[in-house]
Amino acid sequence: MHNEPQTREAADFNGRRILVTGGTKGIGEAIVERLMRGGGKVITTARSLPPGGTLDRFVQADVSTREGIDQVVKAMMDRFGGLDILIHNVGGSAAPGRGCIGVIR
């Protein structure tokens, strides 16, 4: 494995229609940024618009509900006419207190 710095961003996702759930912060935000640098047409979702966020690549929806899923599907079809890549990044642990760490203690 080589640890040489990349001198350019590959256009691996050029023209791909991509949906990233939970893409407004943390790992999801980094995924969205990388996909966009690679030429992807990206829409992200969350339950609320983050401060400073823009509506052009965002759908406010709760994808844990049928209504939220329907809203996202409609937005993808209206804006991009379909979907090529789905990254389902939203979610968390249902484990009590501290997620999976709380369970294994």
Sine and cosine of phi, psi and omega as CSV:
sin_phi,cos_phi,sin_psi,cos_psi,sin_omega,cos_omega
0.00,0.00,0.75,-0.66,-0.03,-1.00
-0.98,-0.20,0.65,-0.76,0.03,-1.00
-0.94,-0.33,0.64,0.77,0.01,-1.00
-0.99,0.14,0.66,-0.75,0.02,-1.00
-0.92,0.40,0.61,-0.79,0.06,-1.00
-0.98,0.17,0.68,-0.74,-0.03,-1.00
-1.00,-0.06,-0.25,0.97,0.03,-1.00
-0.48,-0.88,0.38,-0.92,0.06,-1.00
-1.00,0.06,0.79,-0.61,0.04,-1.00
-0.94,0.33,0.54,-0.84,0.02,-1.00
-1.00,-0.03,0.70,0.72,-0.04,-1.00
-0.84,0.54,-0.47,0.88,-0.12,-0.99
-0.92,-0.40,0.33,0.94,-0.07,-1.00
-0.80,0.59,0.88,-0.47,0.06,-1.00
0.98,0.21,-0.06,1.00,0.00,-1.00
-0.95,0.31,0.64,-0.76,0.05,-1.00
-1.00,-0.05,0.90,-0.44,-0.20,-0.98
-0.80,-0.60,0.68,-0.73,0.12,-0.99
-0.90,-0.44,0.80,-0.60,0.08,-1.00
-0.86,-0.51,0.93,-0.37,0.09,-1.00
-0.98,0.19,0.56,-0.83,-0.01,-1.00
0.89,0.46,0.65,0.76,-0.09,-1.00
-0.97,-0.22,0.45,0.89,-0.07,-1.00
-0.97,-0.23,-0.14,0.99,0.04,-1.00
-0.38,-0.93,0.30,-0.95,0.07,-1.00
0.88,0.47,-0.66,-0.75,-0.03,-1.00
-0.87,0.50,-0.66,0.76,0.00,-1.00
-0.86,0.51,-0.68,0.74,0.03,-1.00
-0.90,0.44,-0.65,0.76,0.03,-1.00
-0.90,0.43,-0.62,0.79,0.05,-1.00
-0.88,0.47,-0.74,0.67,0.01,-1.00
-0.85,0.53,-0.73,0.68,-0.02,-1.00
-0.87,0.49,-0.69,0.72,-0.01,-1.00
-0.91,0.42,-0.68,0.74,0.01,-1.00
-0.89,0.45,-0.62,0.78,0.03,-1.00
-0.93,0.38,-0.65,0.76,0.06,-1.00
-0.89,0.46,-0.47,0.88,0.02,-1.00
-1.00,0.08,0.13,0.99,0.08,-1.00
1.00,-0.07,0.09,1.00,-0.01,-1.00
-0.96,0.27,0.51,-0.86,0.15,-0.99
-1.00,-0.10,0.96,-0.29,-0.22,-0.98
-0.91,-0.41,0.70,-0.71,0.20,-0.98
-0.88,-0.47,0.66,-0.75,0.08,-1.00
-0.83,-0.55,0.35,-0.94,-0.01,-1.00
-0.80,-0.60,0.41,-0.91,0.17,-0.99
-0.23,-0.97,0.20,-0.98,0.01,-1.00
-0.96,0.28,-0.39,0.92,0.04,-1.00
-0.57,-0.82,0.51,-0.86,0.02,-1.00
-0.95,0.32,0.79,-0.61,0.00,-1.00
-0.94,0.33,0.42,-0.91,0.05,-1.00
-0.83,0.56,0.75,-0.66,0.00,-1.00
0.99,0.15,-0.01,1.00,0.00,-1.00
-0.96,0.29,0.35,-0.94,0.01,-1.00
-0.88,-0.47,0.51,-0.86,-0.05,-1.00
-0.99,0.16,-0.19,0.98,-0.08,-1.00
-0.92,0.39,-0.46,0.89,0.03,-1.00
-0.79,-0.61,0.53,0.85,-0.08,-1.00
-0.69,-0.72,0.62,-0.79,0.14,-0.99
-0.80,-0.61,0.87,-0.49,0.04,-1.00
-0.99,0.16,0.93,-0.38,-0.04,-1.00
-0.31,-0.95,0.49,-0.87,0.11,-0.99
-0.98,-0.18,0.98,-0.21,-0.09,-1.00
-0.98,0.22,0.11,0.99,0.13,-0.99
-1.00,0.05,-0.02,1.00,0.03,-1.00
-0.88,-0.48,0.43,-0.90,0.04,-1.00
-0.88,0.48,-0.66,0.75,-0.01,-1.00
-0.88,0.47,-0.66,0.75,0.02,-1.00
-0.90,0.44,-0.68,0.74,0.03,-1.00
-0.89,0.45,-0.71,0.70,0.03,-1.00
-0.86,0.51,-0.64,0.77,0.01,-1.00
-0.90,0.45,-0.67,0.74,0.00,-1.00
-0.93,0.37,-0.68,0.73,0.02,-1.00
-0.87,0.50,-0.71,0.70,0.01,-1.00
-0.88,0.48,-0.69,0.72,0.00,-1.00
-0.89,0.46,-0.68,0.73,0.02,-1.00
-0.89,0.45,-0.68,0.73,0.00,-1.00
-0.92,0.38,-0.69,0.73,-0.01,-1.00
-0.90,0.43,-0.68,0.73,-0.10,-1.00
-1.00,0.10,-0.64,0.77,-0.14,-0.99
-0.86,-0.51,-0.20,0.98,0.00,-1.00
0.97,0.26,0.21,0.98,0.02,-1.00
0.39,-0.92,-0.21,-0.98,-0.07,-1.00
-0.58,-0.82,0.72,-0.69,0.06,-1.00
-0.96,-0.27,-0.62,0.78,-0.07,-1.00
-0.70,-0.71,0.72,-0.69,0.09,-1.00
-0.86,-0.51,0.81,-0.59,0.13,-0.99
-0.88,-0.48,0.95,-0.32,-0.05,-1.00
-1.00,-0.04,1.00,-0.04,-0.10,-0.99
-0.98,-0.20,-0.19,0.98,-0.06,-1.00
-0.98,0.21,0.48,-0.87,0.09,-1.00
0.73,-0.69,0.07,-1.00,-0.01,-1.00
-0.30,-0.95,-0.13,-0.99,-0.03,-1.00
-1.00,-0.01,0.63,-0.78,0.10,-1.00
-1.00,-0.03,0.03,1.00,-0.01,-1.00
-0.94,0.33,0.59,-0.80,-0.01,-1.00
-0.94,0.35,0.69,-0.73,0.12,-0.99
0.76,0.65,0.91,-0.41,0.06,-1.00
0.90,0.43,0.44,0.90,0.11,-0.99
0.85,0.52,-0.65,-0.76,-0.09,-1.00
-0.92,0.39,-0.44,0.90,0.03,-1.00
-0.90,0.44,-0.61,0.79,0.02,-1.00
-0.92,0.40,-0.46,0.89,-0.03,-1.00
-0.98,0.20,-0.62,0.79,-0.11,-0.99
-1.00,0.09,-0.09,1.00,0.02,-1.00
-0.98,0.19,0.00,0.00,0.00,0.00
